[in-house]
Amino acid sequence: MNPLARLIIEAGPLAAFFIANSQAGIMTGTAVFMAATTVSVLVSWHVERKVPVMPVVGAGFVMLFGGLTLWLNDDLFIKLKPTLVNLLFATVLFTAHILRRNVLKHLLGAVMALTEEGWRILGIRWAWFFVVLAVLNEVVWRSMTTDAWVNFKVFGIMPLTLLFSALQTPTILRHQIPEGTAAGTKASDKADEAARP
C-alpha cells in the first residue's frame, strides 16, 4: 500500500474521534471512533487482501473498551485502552526477545531485510517505546481534562510514533542486508538443499 494512503487509513479514525469529541463529547466521539476503526480495518483488508495483524488487534481493543465506555457510560475505559494496548505490544516484544524470537521480523520481513542484530535492536527499542507511551497516557488522562487527553491521543501519540520511527533510520541502514546479498543467500541455500541426497 502507498505509504500516504496507509497513513490516511490509520490516522482517519483518530481524526474522526477528535472531531466528534469536539462537537458532541466523549461518548459520541467513542462511538464514531469504533465505527471509523472498523471501516479502516476493512479498507486495509480490501486493498491488501490480507489481515493486518496489528490494526486488527488495536481494533479489537477499541471495540472492547469503546463498548464498555458506552455501555457503562464511563470514559475511564476508553482512556485506559492506549495504556493496555501499548503494554500488550511491549510484553509481546520483551517476551519474544527472551525466547529469542523476532516478532518484528515476522511482521516486517517482507518490507525490509535486516541482520538478526538489527531486528533484535529494533525489537528492544520498540518495546521500551511502547512502555513510554503507556506511561505518558496514564500521566495525561489522570492529570488533565478529557479534551486535553483526546488532544494528546490525536496530536501526541501519532507524531511521537512517527518521530521515533524516523529516528530508527540510521540503525535500519546500518543493519540492512543488500538486496543482491539476500537473494544470493537464498539462492545458495536452495542450491545446497538440491545438492543434498
C-alpha positions, 0 to 999 in steps of 0.5 A: 500500500502507498505509504500516504494512503496507509497513513490516511487509513490509520490516522482517519479514525483518530481524526474522526474521534477528535472531531466528534469529541469536539462537537458532541463529547466523549461518548459520541466521539467513542462511538464514531471512533469504533465505527471509523476503526472498523471501516479502516480495518476493512479498507486495509483488508480490501486493498491488501487482501490480507489481515493486518495483524496489528490494526486488527488487534488495536481494533479489537481493543477499541471495540472492547473498551469503546463498548464498555465506555458506552455501555457503562457510560464511563470514559475511564475505559476508553482512556485506559485502552492506549495504556493496555494496548501499548503494554500488550505490544511491549510484553509481546516484544520483551517476551519474544526477545527472551525466547529469542524470537523476532516478532518484528521480523515476522511482521516486517520481513517482507518490507525490509531485510535486516541482520538478526542484530538489527531486528533484535535492536529494533525489537528492544527499542520498540518495546521500551517505546511502547512502555513510554507511551503507556506511561505518558497516557496514564500521566495525561488522562489522570492529570488533565481534562478529557479534551486535553487527553483526546488532544494528546491521543490525536496530536501526541501519540501519532507524531511521537510514533512517527518521530521515533520511527524516523529516528530508527533510520540510521540503525535500519541502514546500518543493519540492512542486508543488500538486496543482491546479498539476500537473494544470493543467500537464498539462492545458495541455500536452495542450491545446497538443499538440491545438492543434498541426497 
